[in-house]
Amino acid sequence: MNITKTMAEQAAIKMVEPITKKIEELRGQLNQIAYEAIIPTIPQDVLDCFKKCQSYFMAPYYVYVCHGNWKMLVQGLPLFPGTKSLYPDIQIGIEDMERLRKLETEIKEIKEEKEKTIQSIVATLMSLRTIKRVKEGFPEAYKHMEEYSEEKCTAIALPIKDILFSLNKYALTAN
């Protein structure tokens, strides 16, 4: 069976799952550091009231953490009392900001590596052309493509009849 681009992309996505998990882990660390830096900036009375009456407060999902001219958008934080603005700017310490910047850079580099790896896997699979060649030349990828082997997968049905019906239906009315 010939390999389609969709098949190659799906196999590539499955193969880079460990990289995706690493990105999610680092994103969780980044959010935890940001949350721990934000909470001390909120007065204790407000935090106590927030714990008792969360429904009366805005809880931002996106915030900008800032230190001087450095500004960074952080998403997906745990709930905390927000300010009046939709995307609040919260001043944090320089040590926390530097840690966040380093993590953000690391996440960006890993994402770029992930995209390059996906593209390389897809290109390699497309050049191998068939499941049989993948099995022989790239067994690591074949593990993720076994579901497409001819024994387990039937050919994709093409909607030729539907296409012709639609074309003929409008061709008859045009005359």
N, C-alpha and C positions, 0 to 999 in steps of 0.2 A: 504494500500500500504506500502510495506517495504521501509525503509529509506536506501539510498545508501550513501557511504562516500562522494560522490560529493555533494549530496543534503545537507548533514550535514555541509560540509565545506562552501557551499554557504550561508546557513542560518547563520552560525557563523560569516562569514565576514560581512553580513548585520547587525548582532547584535552588532558588535564592531565598527560600523561607528562613534559613538561619540568619541571613543578613537582615531580613525584615524584622525578625525578632530582636536582633541586636539594636536596630534603630528604635524600636518601640521601648526597649529597656532603657536606652539612653534618654529618650524623650521623657520617660517616667522619672528618671533621675533629675533631669532639668526642671520638670514641674515641681518635684519635691523641694529642690533647692530654692526655686522661686517662691514657693508657698511659705517655706520657713523664713525667707527674707522679708516677705510681705507682712506676715502676722505680727511681728514686733512693731510695725509702723502704725498699727491700729490700736487706739486706746482700749485698755482692759474693760472699761465700762461698756463700750460698744460691743466688744466680743462677748461679754456676759449676756447682754441683752439679745444679741444675735443668736446665741445658743438657745435662749428661751423662746424667742419669737422670730424665727427665720422668715416666716411668710411676710413680715412687714419690711424686709430689707431687700434691696437689689443685690443679687449675687452675680458679679460679672463672670463671664466665661472667658473673655479675652481681656488681658491687661497689658499695659506697657510698663515694664520695669525700667527705671532710669537711674543713671548716676552721671551728673553733669550733662555732657552732650551725648553720652551713650544712651541709646534707647532701643529696647528690644521687645517685640511682641511675644507674649507667652499665652498659649491656649490650653484649655482642658484642665484647669486647676481645680482642686477641691473647693467647695463652697466657702466663701468668707464674705463679710459685709462689704459692699461696694460703696462707691461715691455717687454723686449725681450724674456724672458723665457715663456714656455707654462704654467707652474704652478708657478707663482711668489711667493716669500716669502716676506710678508709685515710685518714690525715691527709695533706693536701697543702698547698702554699703558697697564700697569699691571691691572688697574681697568677693562678695557674693556675685557682683556683676562680672568680675573676671572669670569666676568659675562658670557662670552661665555662658559667657562668650566662648570659652574653651569647649564646652559641651556642644554649643551650637555649631561651631566650626567642625568638630568631630562628626556630628550628625550629618552635616552637609557633605563632608568628604565621603562618608560611608554611603550616602544616597547616590552620589555621583558614581562611586565604584559599583554599586548595585545596578544602576542603569547601564553602565558599560558592560557589565557581566551579562545582563539580560540580552543586550544587543549582540554580544559575541556568541552566546548560546544559540540564539535564533539564527544568526548567520551560519553557524556551524551546522545546525540541524537542516537548514534549507539546502546547504551545499551537499549534505549526505543524501538528500532526496528521498530515500525510502526507509521504512522501519527496519528492514533487514540490514541495511548498511549502518544504521544507528546502533543496532544491536551488536554488530561486529566492531565498529570504530569508536563508539561513544557509549559504552554500557552504563555509565552513570546516568546519562540522559534517558536511556532506554527504560530504566526502572520507572521513570515518570511518564513513559509513553506506552507502556504495555497495554493499557486499555484501548489503544488504537490498533493493536495488532489485528490482522485479518481474521484470526480465529474468534476473537472476542467482539469485534465491531463490524456492523454491517455498513455498506456504502451509504453515503448521504443521498437521500432522495432529492432530486432536483425538481423544482416546481415548474417544469416546462409546460405542462397542461394548463396550469393556472395562468401563466404568462400568455400563452397563445389564446386562451379564452378571453382575457382582458383585451388583448390587441384586436382580436376578431370582433369583439362586441362593439368597440368604438370604430373599427374600420367599416362595419356595416352601416352604422348611423351616419357616417360622413358622406356616403354616396347619396 
